[in-house]
């Protein structure tokens, strides 16, 4: 095999691998988006409760996005436009900053898993008990992390 041909084949294989990786990343973000807005159900409970919440109540978007319900009035509309909890973005989560009075801390996929499962943030400060605690798998955390990182 000529050197040029070998190089061309290698370049082709590389391009295919790169394309595959970006397709995988897009699929991962899409799975994360589905978990975030409730198209894919997530198991969660309120602190101190054994019973699982209905899937509609565990959607992250309920609290971390602009409300999607049809508001009854203009005042309700402007209140509804504000997310109930922090609007989550990858930039804000990955940045080392003081959260809830703790020392500066930043999230990664594993720390996102920890806050979802146990409610403790990267500085080990407990977040509000208004947020459900989730039985997420490592894969679901990585998917959510990929989705949040891209918004
Ligand atoms: C019922 C409302 C509710 C739901 C549903 C909810 N959260 Fe939260 N979330 C909160 C509240 C309240 C806080 C605490 C805000 C604070 O203390 O600043 C919070 C905090 C967080 C934080 C910490 C942010 C920081 O800067 O430290 C992350 C990360 C987070 N939520 C992710 C999620 C994800 C992912 C989901 C879905 C799997 C979700 N939340 C579902 C209400 C909710």
Backbone and ligand atoms as CSV (ligand in chain L), in Angstrom:
chain,resi,resn,atom,element,x,y,z
A,1,UNK,N,N,0.848,-1.191,0.000
A,1,UNK,CA,C,0.000,0.000,0.000
A,1,UNK,C,C,0.889,1.247,0.000
A,2,UNK,N,N,0.572,2.203,-0.870
A,2,UNK,CA,C,1.362,3.434,-0.926
A,2,UNK,C,C,1.170,4.241,0.343
A,3,UNK,N,N,2.168,5.014,0.625
A,3,UNK,CA,C,2.128,5.831,1.845
A,3,UNK,C,C,0.972,6.826,1.797
A,4,UNK,N,N,0.779,7.409,0.581
A,4,UNK,CA,C,-0.283,8.412,0.427
A,4,UNK,C,C,-1.640,7.776,0.676
A,5,UNK,N,N,-1.811,6.535,0.147
A,5,UNK,CA,C,-3.087,5.846,0.317
A,5,UNK,C,C,-3.319,5.541,1.804
A,6,UNK,N,N,-2.259,5.059,2.463
A,6,UNK,CA,C,-2.374,4.755,3.897
A,6,UNK,C,C,-2.767,6.003,4.679
A,7,UNK,N,N,-2.143,7.128,4.304
A,7,UNK,CA,C,-2.444,8.377,5.008
A,7,UNK,C,C,-3.886,8.790,4.755
A,8,UNK,N,N,-4.341,8.623,3.517
A,8,UNK,CA,C,-5.716,8.995,3.177
A,8,UNK,C,C,-6.700,8.122,3.959
A,9,UNK,N,N,-6.399,6.820,4.047
A,9,UNK,CA,C,-7.279,5.920,4.782
A,9,UNK,C,C,-7.323,6.301,6.264
A,10,UNK,N,N,-6.151,6.616,6.806
A,10,UNK,CA,C,-6.087,6.990,8.216
A,10,UNK,C,C,-6.887,8.264,8.455
A,11,UNK,N,N,-6.754,9.227,7.538
A,11,UNK,CA,C,-7.483,10.487,7.690
A,11,UNK,C,C,-8.990,10.226,7.622
A,12,UNK,N,N,-9.374,9.326,6.717
A,12,UNK,CA,C,-10.796,8.986,6.584
A,12,UNK,C,C,-11.310,8.353,7.860
A,13,UNK,N,N,-10.551,7.408,8.413
A,13,UNK,CA,C,-10.968,6.723,9.639
A,13,UNK,C,C,-11.069,7.734,10.772
A,14,UNK,N,N,-10.151,8.686,10.800
A,14,UNK,CA,C,-10.157,9.718,11.846
A,14,UNK,C,C,-11.420,10.573,11.725
A,15,UNK,N,N,-11.731,10.974,10.490
A,15,UNK,CA,C,-12.917,11.816,10.270
A,15,UNK,C,C,-14.175,11.073,10.715
A,16,UNK,N,N,-14.241,9.773,10.412
A,16,UNK,CA,C,-15.411,8.982,10.809
A,16,UNK,C,C,-15.492,8.930,12.337
A,17,UNK,N,N,-14.342,8.734,12.995
A,17,UNK,CA,C,-14.323,8.654,14.452
A,17,UNK,C,C,-14.780,9.974,15.075
A,18,UNK,N,N,-14.305,11.099,14.505
A,18,UNK,CA,C,-14.679,12.408,15.029
A,18,UNK,C,C,-16.178,12.628,14.856
A,19,UNK,N,N,-16.688,12.239,13.670
A,19,UNK,CA,C,-18.124,12.385,13.399
A,19,UNK,C,C,-18.943,11.557,14.388
A,20,UNK,N,N,-18.444,10.331,14.657
A,20,UNK,CA,C,-19.138,9.433,15.582
A,20,UNK,C,C,-19.179,10.064,16.976
A,21,UNK,N,N,-18.032,10.640,17.387
A,21,UNK,CA,C,-17.980,11.237,18.720
A,21,UNK,C,C,-18.951,12.408,18.840
A,22,UNK,N,N,-19.037,13.238,17.793
A,22,UNK,CA,C,-19.937,14.382,17.934
A,22,UNK,C,C,-21.394,13.921,17.853
A,23,UNK,N,N,-21.666,12.827,17.115
A,23,UNK,CA,C,-23.024,12.278,17.108
A,23,UNK,C,C,-23.364,11.738,18.495
A,24,UNK,N,N,-22.387,11.078,19.145
A,24,UNK,CA,C,-22.603,10.563,20.503
A,24,UNK,C,C,-22.889,11.705,21.468
A,25,UNK,N,N,-22.113,12.802,21.340
A,25,UNK,CA,C,-22.280,13.946,22.239
A,25,UNK,C,C,-23.659,14.564,22.039
A,26,UNK,N,N,-24.112,14.646,20.778
A,26,UNK,CA,C,-25.436,15.214,20.512
A,26,UNK,C,C,-26.518,14.327,21.106
A,27,UNK,N,N,-26.349,13.008,20.979
A,27,UNK,CA,C,-27.340,12.070,21.531
A,27,UNK,C,C,-27.379,12.193,23.051
A,28,UNK,N,N,-26.196,12.381,23.643
A,28,UNK,CA,C,-26.108,12.512,25.104
A,28,UNK,C,C,-26.842,13.785,25.566
A,29,UNK,N,N,-26.592,14.897,24.860
A,29,UNK,CA,C,-27.273,16.152,25.211
A,29,UNK,C,C,-28.781,16.004,25.064
A,30,UNK,N,N,-29.206,15.293,24.026
A,30,UNK,CA,C,-30.635,15.105,23.781
A,30,UNK,C,C,-31.264,14.252,24.891
A,31,UNK,N,N,-30.549,13.217,25.351
A,31,UNK,CA,C,-31.073,12.418,26.471
A,31,UNK,C,C,-31.177,13.280,27.727
A,32,UNK,N,N,-30.164,14.146,27.925
A,32,UNK,CA,C,-30.179,15.042,29.082
A,32,UNK,C,C,-31.346,16.021,29.003
A,33,UNK,N,N,-31.616,16.542,27.805
A,33,UNK,CA,C,-32.731,17.478,27.621
A,33,UNK,C,C,-34.051,16.797,27.959
A,34,UNK,N,N,-34.190,15.539,27.545
A,34,UNK,CA,C,-35.433,14.790,27.799
A,34,UNK,C,C,-35.628,14.566,29.296
A,35,UNK,N,N,-34.525,14.317,30.016
A,35,UNK,CA,C,-34.622,14.154,31.473
A,35,UNK,C,C,-35.004,15.486,32.108
A,36,UNK,N,N,-34.403,16.563,31.622
A,36,UNK,CA,C,-34.617,17.888,32.208
A,36,UNK,C,C,-36.068,18.347,32.056
A,37,UNK,N,N,-36.643,18.116,30.864
A,37,UNK,CA,C,-38.014,18.640,30.675
A,37,UNK,C,C,-39.090,17.573,30.859
A,38,UNK,N,N,-38.697,16.394,31.308
A,38,UNK,CA,C,-39.691,15.410,31.727
A,38,UNK,C,C,-40.180,14.455,30.647
A,39,UNK,N,N,-39.645,14.576,29.419
A,39,UNK,CA,C,-40.046,13.603,28.396
A,39,UNK,C,C,-39.558,12.218,28.780
A,40,UNK,N,N,-38.436,12.155,29.481
A,40,UNK,CA,C,-37.962,10.901,30.065
A,40,UNK,C,C,-38.127,11.036,31.573
A,41,UNK,N,N,-38.871,10.133,32.219
A,41,UNK,CA,C,-39.168,10.290,33.644
A,41,UNK,C,C,-37.949,10.056,34.530
A,42,UNK,N,N,-37.899,10.788,35.644
A,42,UNK,CA,C,-36.840,10.618,36.641
A,42,UNK,C,C,-37.488,10.260,37.972
A,43,UNK,N,N,-36.920,9.275,38.681
A,43,UNK,CA,C,-37.461,8.886,39.982
A,43,UNK,C,C,-36.929,9.822,41.049
A,44,UNK,N,N,-37.839,10.424,41.817
A,44,UNK,CA,C,-37.424,11.316,42.887
A,44,UNK,C,C,-38.423,11.315,44.027
A,45,UNK,N,N,-37.941,11.722,45.187
A,45,UNK,CA,C,-38.788,11.786,46.399
A,45,UNK,C,C,-38.551,13.109,47.094
A,46,UNK,N,N,-39.519,13.529,47.902
A,46,UNK,CA,C,-39.297,14.678,48.770
A,46,UNK,C,C,-38.490,14.192,49.968
A,47,UNK,N,N,-37.693,15.090,50.530
A,47,UNK,CA,C,-36.894,14.743,51.707
A,47,UNK,C,C,-37.824,14.221,52.803
A,48,UNK,N,N,-37.477,13.084,53.386
A,48,UNK,CA,C,-38.266,12.523,54.479
A,48,UNK,C,C,-39.447,11.677,54.019
A,49,UNK,N,N,-39.633,11.553,52.703
A,49,UNK,CA,C,-40.745,10.752,52.185
A,49,UNK,C,C,-40.224,9.502,51.484
A,50,UNK,N,N,-40.977,8.410,51.632
A,50,UNK,CA,C,-40.582,7.146,51.007
A,50,UNK,C,C,-41.160,7.035,49.598
A,51,UNK,N,N,-42.366,7.598,49.424
A,51,UNK,CA,C,-43.089,7.416,48.167
A,51,UNK,C,C,-42.477,8.255,47.055
A,52,UNK,N,N,-42.372,7.636,45.878
A,52,UNK,CA,C,-41.841,8.362,44.727
A,52,UNK,C,C,-42.845,9.416,44.282
A,53,UNK,N,N,-42.353,10.577,43.875
A,53,UNK,CA,C,-43.212,11.634,43.342
A,53,UNK,C,C,-43.672,11.238,41.940
A,54,UNK,N,N,-44.830,11.743,41.513
A,54,UNK,CA,C,-45.219,11.520,40.116
A,54,UNK,C,C,-44.203,12.175,39.181
A,55,UNK,N,N,-44.000,11.589,38.010
A,55,UNK,CA,C,-42.973,12.063,37.080
A,55,UNK,C,C,-43.140,13.550,36.760
A,56,UNK,N,N,-44.385,14.024,36.704
A,56,UNK,CA,C,-44.606,15.445,36.389
A,56,UNK,C,C,-43.993,16.358,37.444
A,57,UNK,N,N,-43.911,15.888,38.676
A,57,UNK,CA,C,-43.400,16.719,39.770
A,57,UNK,C,C,-41.884,16.702,39.852
A,58,UNK,N,N,-41.244,15.742,39.213
A,58,UNK,CA,C,-39.776,15.657,39.333
A,58,UNK,C,C,-39.052,16.358,38.187
A,59,UNK,N,N,-39.795,16.869,37.210
A,59,UNK,CA,C,-39.128,17.533,36.075
A,59,UNK,C,C,-38.297,18.712,36.547
A,60,UNK,N,N,-37.027,18.750,36.167
A,60,UNK,CA,C,-36.160,19.868,36.544
A,60,UNK,C,C,-36.738,21.187,36.023
A,61,UNK,N,N,-37.309,21.126,34.827
A,61,UNK,CA,C,-37.795,22.341,34.176
A,61,UNK,C,C,-38.891,23.024,34.990
A,62,UNK,N,N,-39.613,22.269,35.815
A,62,UNK,CA,C,-40.664,22.874,36.652
A,62,UNK,C,C,-40.106,24.029,37.462
A,63,UNK,N,N,-38.915,23.861,37.984
A,63,UNK,CA,C,-38.355,24.851,38.896
A,63,UNK,C,C,-37.182,25.623,38.313
A,64,UNK,N,N,-36.486,25.031,37.358
A,64,UNK,CA,C,-35.259,25.664,36.865
A,64,UNK,C,C,-35.431,26.324,35.508
A,65,UNK,N,N,-36.665,26.420,35.034
A,65,UNK,CA,C,-36.900,27.066,33.751
A,65,UNK,C,C,-38.079,28.002,33.888
A,66,UNK,N,N,-38.283,28.821,32.855
A,66,UNK,CA,C,-39.456,29.678,32.863
A,66,UNK,C,C,-40.680,28.775,32.899
A,67,UNK,N,N,-41.653,29.161,33.703
A,67,UNK,CA,C,-42.858,28.342,33.830
A,67,UNK,C,C,-43.550,28.226,32.476
A,68,UNK,N,N,-44.092,27.041,32.209
A,68,UNK,CA,C,-44.719,26.834,30.906
A,68,UNK,C,C,-46.242,26.893,31.010
A,69,UNK,N,N,-46.763,26.987,32.244
A,69,UNK,CA,C,-48.217,27.023,32.415
A,69,UNK,C,C,-48.793,28.318,31.832
A,70,UNK,N,N,-50.034,28.271,31.365
A,70,UNK,CA,C,-50.690,29.461,30.844
A,70,UNK,C,C,-51.085,30.346,32.018
A,71,UNK,N,N,-50.538,31.563,32.103
A,71,UNK,CA,C,-50.829,32.419,33.260
A,71,UNK,C,C,-52.242,32.996,33.201
A,72,UNK,N,N,-52.818,33.264,34.389
A,72,UNK,CA,C,-54.188,33.748,34.479
A,72,UNK,C,C,-54.279,35.252,34.231
A,73,UNK,N,N,-53.208,35.990,34.479
A,73,UNK,CA,C,-53.239,37.443,34.310
A,73,UNK,C,C,-51.862,37.926,33.888
A,74,UNK,N,N,-51.769,39.237,33.611
A,74,UNK,CA,C,-50.473,39.770,33.207
A,74,UNK,C,C,-49.460,39.708,34.351
A,75,UNK,N,N,-49.948,40.004,35.587
A,75,UNK,CA,C,-49.067,39.936,36.752
A,75,UNK,C,C,-48.577,38.502,36.932
A,76,UNK,N,N,-49.498,37.552,36.763
A,76,UNK,CA,C,-49.116,36.148,36.885
A,76,UNK,C,C,-48.138,35.785,35.774
A,77,UNK,N,N,-48.326,36.396,34.605
A,77,UNK,CA,C,-47.438,36.102,33.477
A,77,UNK,C,C,-46.018,36.534,33.784
A,78,UNK,N,N,-45.860,37.729,34.393
A,78,UNK,CA,C,-44.491,38.172,34.656
A,78,UNK,C,C,-43.884,37.392,35.813
A,79,UNK,N,N,-44.717,36.973,36.770
A,79,UNK,CA,C,-44.197,36.131,37.852
A,79,UNK,C,C,-43.812,34.765,37.293
A,80,UNK,N,N,-44.622,34.277,36.368
A,80,UNK,CA,C,-44.384,32.943,35.813
A,80,UNK,C,C,-43.144,32.918,34.937
A,81,UNK,N,N,-42.747,34.096,34.408
A,81,UNK,CA,C,-41.589,34.128,33.521
A,81,UNK,C,C,-40.286,33.947,34.300
A,82,UNK,N,N,-40.343,34.135,35.612
A,82,UNK,CA,C,-39.131,33.954,36.409
A,82,UNK,C,C,-39.047,32.509,36.882
A,83,UNK,N,N,-37.908,31.868,36.674
A,83,UNK,CA,C,-37.796,30.510,37.198
A,83,UNK,C,C,-37.852,30.535,38.721
A,84,UNK,N,N,-38.391,29.474,39.304
A,84,UNK,CA,C,-38.567,29.366,40.737
A,84,UNK,C,C,-37.209,29.219,41.430
A,85,UNK,N,N,-36.328,28.419,40.868
A,85,UNK,CA,C,-34.976,28.233,41.411
A,85,UNK,C,C,-33.969,28.739,40.384
A,86,UNK,N,N,-32.683,28.674,40.724
A,86,UNK,CA,C,-31.612,29.127,39.844
A,86,UNK,C,C,-31.796,28.593,38.418
A,87,UNK,N,N,-31.670,29.480,37.421
A,87,UNK,CA,C,-31.661,29.011,36.038
A,87,UNK,C,C,-30.302,28.362,35.811
A,88,UNK,N,N,-30.288,27.080,35.530
A,88,UNK,CA,C,-29.018,26.344,35.479
A,88,UNK,C,C,-28.368,26.443,34.114
A,89,UNK,N,N,-27.094,26.865,34.106
A,89,UNK,CA,C,-26.309,26.807,32.868
A,89,UNK,C,C,-24.962,26.185,33.199
A,90,UNK,N,N,-24.334,25.587,32.193
A,90,UNK,CA,C,-23.047,24.940,32.394
A,90,UNK,C,C,-22.007,25.931,32.894
A,91,UNK,N,N,-22.011,27.155,32.332
A,91,UNK,CA,C,-21.004,28.153,32.702
A,91,UNK,C,C,-21.126,28.485,34.187
A,92,UNK,N,N,-22.355,28.672,34.639
A,92,UNK,CA,C,-22.589,29.056,36.024
A,92,UNK,C,C,-22.255,27.888,36.970
A,93,UNK,N,N,-22.567,26.674,36.542
A,93,UNK,CA,C,-22.311,25.508,37.409
A,93,UNK,C,C,-20.826,25.173,37.498
A,94,UNK,N,N,-20.100,25.327,36.379
A,94,UNK,CA,C,-18.690,24.926,36.332
A,94,UNK,C,C,-17.771,25.987,36.922
A,95,UNK,N,N,-18.328,27.190,37.193
A,95,UNK,CA,C,-17.516,28.283,37.724
A,95,UNK,C,C,-17.380,28.143,39.246
A,96,UNK,N,N,-16.148,28.295,39.758
A,96,UNK,CA,C,-15.937,28.254,41.207
A,96,UNK,C,C,-16.524,29.537,41.789
A,97,UNK,N,N,-17.566,29.402,42.574
A,97,UNK,CA,C,-18.212,30.571,43.196
A,97,UNK,C,C,-18.821,30.153,44.530
A,98,UNK,N,N,-18.953,31.128,45.451
A,98,UNK,CA,C,-19.588,30.788,46.729
A,98,UNK,C,C,-21.075,30.484,46.492
A,99,UNK,N,N,-21.557,29.399,47.052
A,99,UNK,CA,C,-22.972,29.024,46.918
A,99,UNK,C,C,-23.561,28.854,48.315
A,100,UNK,N,N,-24.696,29.466,48.557
A,100,UNK,CA,C,-25.389,29.314,49.842
A,100,UNK,C,C,-24.472,29.548,51.046
A,101,UNK,N,N,-23.586,30.533,50.966
A,101,UNK,CA,C,-22.754,30.876,52.112
A,101,UNK,C,C,-21.536,30.001,52.315
A,102,UNK,N,N,-21.340,28.996,51.441
A,102,UNK,CA,C,-20.165,28.127,51.566
A,102,UNK,C,C,-18.953,28.741,50.892
A,103,UNK,N,N,-17.799,28.073,50.973
A,103,UNK,CA,C,-16.615,28.546,50.248
A,103,UNK,C,C,-16.821,28.338,48.746
A,104,UNK,N,N,-16.026,29.013,47.896
A,104,UNK,CA,C,-16.207,28.852,46.449
A,104,UNK,C,C,-16.136,27.371,46.049
A,105,UNK,N,N,-17.050,26.937,45.197
A,105,UNK,CA,C,-17.060,25.548,44.753
A,105,UNK,C,C,-17.652,25.490,43.355
A,106,UNK,N,N,-17.326,24.421,42.632
A,106,UNK,CA,C,-17.798,24.258,41.259
A,106,UNK,C,C,-18.333,22.849,41.059
A,107,UNK,N,N,-19.227,22.705,40.099
A,107,UNK,CA,C,-19.793,21.396,39.780
A,107,UNK,C,C,-19.024,20.719,38.660
A,108,UNK,N,N,-19.052,19.363,38.678
A,108,UNK,CA,C,-18.737,18.544,37.515
A,108,UNK,C,C,-19.815,17.462,37.496
A,109,UNK,N,N,-19.704,16.490,36.609
A,109,UNK,CA,C,-20.780,15.496,36.480
A,109,UNK,C,C,-20.996,14.749,37.800
A,110,UNK,N,N,-19.895,14.385,38.487
A,110,UNK,CA,C,-20.010,13.615,39.726
A,110,UNK,C,C,-20.662,14.447,40.823
A,111,UNK,N,N,-20.325,15.743,40.871
A,111,UNK,CA,C,-20.909,16.598,41.903
A,111,UNK,C,C,-22.373,16.906,41.606
A,112,UNK,N,N,-22.706,16.932,40.317
A,112,UNK,CA,C,-24.120,17.079,39.969
A,112,UNK,C,C,-24.881,15.850,40.482
A,113,UNK,N,N,-24.300,14.672,40.279
A,113,UNK,CA,C,-24.888,13.423,40.790
A,113,UNK,C,C,-25.124,13.534,42.292
A,114,UNK,N,N,-24.118,14.026,43.013
A,114,UNK,CA,C,-24.195,14.096,44.473
A,114,UNK,C,C,-25.324,15.024,44.911
A,115,UNK,N,N,-25.446,16.198,44.273
A,115,UNK,CA,C,-26.496,17.129,44.707
A,115,UNK,C,C,-27.870,16.554,44.374
A,116,UNK,N,N,-27.980,15.824,43.275
A,116,UNK,CA,C,-29.278,15.245,42.907
A,116,UNK,C,C,-29.664,14.122,43.872
A,117,UNK,N,N,-28.683,13.318,44.260
A,117,UNK,CA,C,-28.988,12.168,45.121
A,117,UNK,C,C,-29.170,12.558,46.578
A,118,UNK,N,N,-28.253,13.413,47.086
A,118,UNK,CA,C,-28.247,13.656,48.530
A,118,UNK,C,C,-28.571,15.099,48.895
A,119,UNK,N,N,-28.598,16.008,47.897
A,119,UNK,CA,C,-28.905,17.403,48.201
A,119,UNK,C,C,-27.723,18.188,48.737
A,120,UNK,N,N,-26.503,17.614,48.697
A,120,UNK,CA,C,-25.343,18.371,49.163
A,120,UNK,C,C,-24.594,18.927,47.966
A,121,UNK,N,N,-24.276,20.213,48.032
A,121,UNK,CA,C,-23.591,20.869,46.918
A,121,UNK,C,C,-22.085,20.572,46.985
A,122,UNK,N,N,-21.279,21.063,46.028
A,122,UNK,CA,C,-19.852,20.700,46.016
A,122,UNK,C,C,-19.101,21.122,47.280
A,123,UNK,N,N,-19.621,22.118,48.018
A,123,UNK,CA,C,-18.971,22.527,49.270
A,123,UNK,C,C,-19.613,21.809,50.457
A,124,UNK,N,N,-20.431,20.799,50.167
A,124,UNK,CA,C,-21.121,19.998,51.194
A,124,UNK,C,C,-22.168,20.791,51.958
A,125,UNK,N,N,-22.654,21.864,51.355
A,125,UNK,CA,C,-23.760,22.620,51.957
A,125,UNK,C,C,-25.055,22.018,51.412
A,126,UNK,N,N,-26.032,21.825,52.287
A,126,UNK,CA,C,-27.316,21.243,51.892
A,126,UNK,C,C,-28.158,22.258,51.135
A,127,UNK,N,N,-28.690,21.863,49.975
A,127,UNK,CA,C,-29.582,22.777,49.249
A,127,UNK,C,C,-30.993,22.651,49.819
A,128,UNK,N,N,-31.863,23.534,49.369
A,128,UNK,CA,C,-33.246,23.577,49.857
A,128,UNK,C,C,-33.924,22.207,49.751
A,129,UNK,N,N,-34.752,21.904,50.755
A,129,UNK,CA,C,-35.495,20.631,50.728
A,129,UNK,C,C,-36.711,20.728,49.811
A,130,UNK,N,N,-36.904,21.883,49.182
A,130,UNK,CA,C,-37.960,21.992,48.174
A,130,UNK,C,C,-37.624,21.133,46.965
A,131,UNK,N,N,-36.330,20.989,46.710
A,131,UNK,CA,C,-35.928,20.186,45.551
A,131,UNK,C,C,-35.980,18.709,45.907
A,132,UNK,N,N,-36.610,17.903,45.041
A,132,UNK,CA,C,-36.644,16.460,45.312
A,132,UNK,C,C,-35.236,15.879,45.337
A,133,UNK,N,N,-35.095,14.727,45.944
A,133,UNK,CA,C,-33.840,13.969,45.883
A,133,UNK,C,C,-34.087,12.830,44.889
A,134,UNK,N,N,-33.100,12.578,44.031
A,134,UNK,CA,C,-33.315,11.707,42.872
A,134,UNK,C,C,-32.537,10.400,42.958
A,135,UNK,N,N,-33.149,9.338,42.404
A,135,UNK,CA,C,-32.444,8.062,42.254
A,135,UNK,C,C,-31.840,8.035,40.854
A,136,UNK,N,N,-30.868,8.895,40.603
A,136,UNK,CA,C,-30.305,8.959,39.245
A,136,UNK,C,C,-29.172,7.958,39.078
A,137,UNK,N,N,-29.020,7.464,37.868
A,137,UNK,CA,C,-27.878,6.605,37.544
A,137,UNK,C,C,-26.722,7.503,37.117
A,138,UNK,N,N,-25.504,6.947,37.103
A,138,UNK,CA,C,-24.347,7.725,36.650
A,138,UNK,C,C,-24.555,8.208,35.215
A,139,UNK,N,N,-25.161,7.349,34.401
A,139,UNK,CA,C,-25.395,7.709,33.001
A,139,UNK,C,C,-26.348,8.909,32.916
A,140,UNK,N,N,-27.418,8.883,33.735
A,140,UNK,CA,C,-28.371,10.002,33.711
A,140,UNK,C,C,-27.698,11.304,34.148
A,141,UNK,N,N,-26.809,11.225,35.153
A,141,UNK,CA,C,-26.084,12.436,35.579
A,141,UNK,C,C,-25.219,12.959,34.446
A,142,UNK,N,N,-24.520,12.053,33.769
A,142,UNK,CA,C,-23.641,12.505,32.682
A,142,UNK,C,C,-24.462,13.136,31.566
A,143,UNK,N,N,-25.634,12.545,31.277
A,143,UNK,CA,C,-26.501,13.095,30.230
A,143,UNK,C,C,-27.007,14.488,30.632
A,144,UNK,N,N,-27.440,14.627,31.883
A,144,UNK,CA,C,-27.910,15.933,32.361
A,144,UNK,C,C,-26.778,16.951,32.329
A,145,UNK,N,N,-25.590,16.513,32.742
A,145,UNK,CA,C,-24.427,17.401,32.757
A,145,UNK,C,C,-24.105,17.873,31.340
A,146,UNK,N,N,-24.160,16.966,30.378
A,146,UNK,CA,C,-23.873,17.320,28.979
A,146,UNK,C,C,-24.907,18.323,28.477
A,147,UNK,N,N,-26.164,18.105,28.830
A,147,UNK,CA,C,-27.230,19.028,28.405
A,147,UNK,C,C,-27.042,20.402,29.046
A,148,UNK,N,N,-26.826,20.430,30.374
A,148,UNK,CA,C,-26.688,21.716,31.073
A,148,UNK,C,C,-25.448,22.463,30.588
A,149,UNK,N,N,-24.364,21.718,30.317
A,149,UNK,CA,C,-23.122,22.334,29.864
A,149,UNK,C,C,-23.275,23.050,28.541
A,150,UNK,N,N,-24.246,22.625,27.756
A,150,UNK,CA,C,-24.400,23.184,26.412
A,150,UNK,C,C,-25.411,24.336,26.384
A,151,UNK,N,N,-26.035,24.667,27.527
A,151,UNK,CA,C,-26.993,25.769,27.446
A,151,UNK,C,C,-26.515,27.054,28.105
L,1,LIG,C1,C,-39.532,21.419,43.060
L,1,LIG,C2,C,-38.531,22.313,42.499
L,1,LIG,C3,C,-37.240,21.737,41.950
L,1,LIG,C4,C,-37.061,20.694,41.069
L,1,LIG,C5,C,-38.138,19.816,40.431
L,1,LIG,C6,C,-35.641,20.602,40.820
L,1,LIG,N1,N,-34.971,21.559,41.535
L,1,LIG,FE1,FE,-32.967,21.886,41.529
L,1,LIG,N2,N,-33.187,23.305,42.971
L,1,LIG,C7,C,-34.390,23.719,43.505
L,1,LIG,C8,C,-34.138,24.680,44.570
L,1,LIG,C9,C,-35.182,25.394,45.404
L,1,LIG,C10,C,-32.712,24.787,44.660
L,1,LIG,C11,C,-31.905,25.608,45.649
L,1,LIG,C12,C,-31.558,26.955,45.120
L,1,LIG,C13,C,-30.555,27.602,46.059
L,1,LIG,O1,O,-30.376,27.184,47.190
L,1,LIG,O2,O,-29.901,28.550,45.589
L,1,LIG,C14,C,-32.163,23.910,43.632
L,1,LIG,C15,C,-30.800,23.780,43.379
L,1,LIG,C16,C,-30.258,23.020,42.370
L,1,LIG,C17,C,-28.852,22.955,42.049
L,1,LIG,C18,C,-27.750,23.697,42.761
L,1,LIG,C19,C,-27.330,24.929,41.988
L,1,LIG,C20,C,-26.129,25.632,42.593
L,1,LIG,O3,O,-25.721,26.657,42.025
L,1,LIG,O4,O,-25.553,25.167,43.578
L,1,LIG,C21,C,-28.720,22.117,40.979
L,1,LIG,C22,C,-27.421,21.729,40.279
L,1,LIG,C23,C,-30.041,21.646,40.635
L,1,LIG,N3,N,-30.956,22.218,41.500
L,1,LIG,C24,C,-30.314,20.789,39.602
L,1,LIG,C25,C,-31.581,20.227,39.366
L,1,LIG,C26,C,-31.832,19.196,38.373
L,1,LIG,C27,C,-30.797,18.649,37.389
L,1,LIG,C28,C,-33.148,18.850,38.505
L,1,LIG,C29,C,-33.892,17.750,37.786
L,1,LIG,C30,C,-33.299,16.429,37.850
L,1,LIG,C31,C,-33.724,19.704,39.549
L,1,LIG,N4,N,-32.738,20.510,40.046
L,1,LIG,C32,C,-35.047,19.692,39.957
L,1,LIG,C33,C,-35.653,23.327,43.114
L,1,LIG,C34,C,-35.902,22.275,42.246
